Amino acid sequence: MTMYEVFFTKRVLKQVKALPDFIQKKLAALVDDLREKGPLRAEWQNFSKLDKDKYHCHIAHKWVVCWQCKNKSIIIEVYYAGSRENAPY
C-alpha cells in the first residue's frame, strides 16, 4: 500500500495555528486520509478537483483546505487552510 507524504507550506503552518481547535482536529483527520488514501478524497464534504493537480474540500461549513499532488506523485502539498471567504479558488 502506498503511503503519501503530506506537507504544509510555511503560510499554511501559520494559518493552522490560527484555526479553532476543533477545526485543527478535522484537518488532522483529513491529513491522515490523504497520507493513507491519496489526494482524491470524495468522501469529504464538497470535495472537488480545482485544476489538473489541485483539490479542495470543506472540513466544516466555513472552513476549507486546498492541496495539490503534481504529476501523480506521492507528495501532497497543502497550500491553503482557512475560511471559505479567503480560499484561493
Residue, then its C-alpha position, 0 to 999 in steps of 0.5 A: m500500500t502506498m503511503y503519501e507524504v503530506f506537507f504544509t507550506k510555511r503560510v499554511l503552518k501559520q494559518v493552522k495555528a490560527l484555526p479553532d481547535f476543533i477545526q485543527k482536529k478535522l484537518a488532522a483527520l483529513v491529513d491522515d486520509l490523504r497520507e493513507k488514501g491519496p489526494l482524491r478524497a470524495e468522501w469529504q464534504n464538497f470535495s472537488k478537483l480545482d485544476k489538473d493537480k489541485y483539490h479542495c474540500h470543506i472540513a466544516h461549513k466555513w472552513v476549507v483546505c486546498w492541496q495539490c499532488k503534481n504529476k501523480s506523485i506521492i507528495i501532497e502539498v497543502y497550500y491553503a487552510g482557512s475560511r471559505e471567504n479567503a480560499p484561493y479558488 
